[in-house]
Amino acid sequence: MIYSAYQEYNAIRPELSGGPNQPVGLITQNGNVATVSLNFTIPNDGLYTINVTLTCDNSNPSVVCQEGHVTVPPGGEQVLRFKMTVTDVQRYVGSSDLRINGTLSLALEPFIGIAINTDLSSLASSLVNNQGA
């Protein structure tokens, strides 16, 4: 189990930290509505199945998220697709008061799981700013 967890960590860490296979991000913007689409390739070099889920825990009606989830068997890889639409993007760009809460869950079946909470509003802001909005 320790070997498998170590292999998973080494395989997924570059994906989530901007390594050579960093996530592919695409944003479309129409006026004050922005849609952020992310695609992560999740490899499984370990001995056990892994589950990866990226969700948006936001109660704000101006943010709609389509959960990304994959189950990756040992020796395989899957593409996790996540989509977030912000209908009032100007409220989130550069604002430190507004948050879009997200959770990244990783599970090494059936032994261990971890959930990491993050602020996705900075992701939306940086992608919008990189597109010249």
ABEGO torsion letter per residue (X at the ends): XAAAAAAAAAAAAAAAAGBAABBBBBBBBBEABBBBBBBBBBBBABABBBBBBBBBABABAABBBBBBBBBBBBGBBBBBBBBBBBABAAAABGBAABBBBBBBBBBBOAABBBBBBBBAAAAAAAAAAAAGX
